[in-house]
Amino acid sequence: MRAGAVAAGTTLMMLLMSSPALALTRDDGDDPGSGLSVIDTVGLYVVAPIVLFAVIAGLVMVLDKSKKQV
């Protein structure tokens, strides 16, 4: 019970101390690029990892040197 209270208290304090409003202020030398479209975002964060996984899995299956069970 004590560990749960400590974890909850620590989490609450971290949430209160961090301020997302600081993200709105620009830093010196900050030069953000253009935003991503929905298609770019889906391609980058959904399609690309799936394709990468498929390529790696395919290479592992093709280059597998273990003996096949008969």
Secondary structure, 3 states (H helix, E strand, C coil): CHHHHHHHHHHHHHHHHCCHHHHHCCCCCCCCCCCCCHHHHHHHHHHHHHHHHHHHHHHHHHCCCCCCCC
